[in-house]
Structures are given as C-alpha cells and as structure tokens.
Amino acid sequence: MTTRQRSGQRGISFIGILFFGGLLAVAGVVLAQVFPTFLEYQAVNKAVSKAATGSTPAEIRTLFDKACAIDDIKSISGKEIEVTKENDKIVVSFAYQREIHLTGPAYLTLKYEGRSK
C-alpha cells in the first residue's frame, strides 16, 4: 500500500476574510464621500462653460451664480471665479478645495481647479 502525504490547506482564513472585508468597507465609505464632490466638480465645469458666454465680468458672475443655484453647487460662488481675457476670448477659471472628515484629526483634502475652453 502506498500512502500519500497530505498537502497543506490552501485558501484564505476567516481572519483574512474579515481583514479584507474591513478594508473594502473603509474604501467604500471614503469613495461614497468623494464621489459627490467629483459630481459637483463636473457641475462647476459645466457652469463655468455656460458663464463664459457672457460679455462682462459682472454678467459672467451672474450667469455662474444662476447655474450654481440650478445645479445646487455650494463649494464655490461667482465671487470666487476669475475672469480673464486671452486673445480676445473670455476665459473663466476656478479653484477650490473640499475637506472630508475621516476620523479623529484626519481629513482628506481634495483640490479642484479648472477653466473654460
């Protein structure tokens, strides 16, 4: 009779499953808080593009504020955008940051910036 040696068990342990599950849960919570800020950034880009159709800085800021009211943008206002002229074309640029509280003294800071095309 021949006897086979039994090989070691393979796979992940229960503790390993709990560890990776916890990591996935933490990453999911952080992503759930970051995703709305990214959507708001996309809305700000759209509002800046609409506002760039104005002819004066005051009109551009008013158009931007109206677009902010429609899209519920709270991170930036018309006072904070920068209106410049490059090669006879109006360029509207913006920059702002958002902080997301993680735990205790830890924050995740997201810096967004962009300009009209």
C-alpha angles and dihedrals in degrees: 000000000000121000124208123219113239113239122223119269117265131209139058125311126234090253089053091052091050091048095050091042090054091049091050091048093052091047090049092052092049092047090048088058096043097048096068090052090054091050089050090051089054090050091050090052089052092047091050091052091051093046093051088071089073121100104217131041091244092052091046092052091048092050090048092050091050091051089048091054092050096047094038095240111173104164097076137019137199091266091062100052121095119228117199138159123235120180093342090308124113113236121194116197133180141184130185141149136223127204122208117197110228106173137320108335094345120112133173110222118203118192117201127187137161147143140220120268 
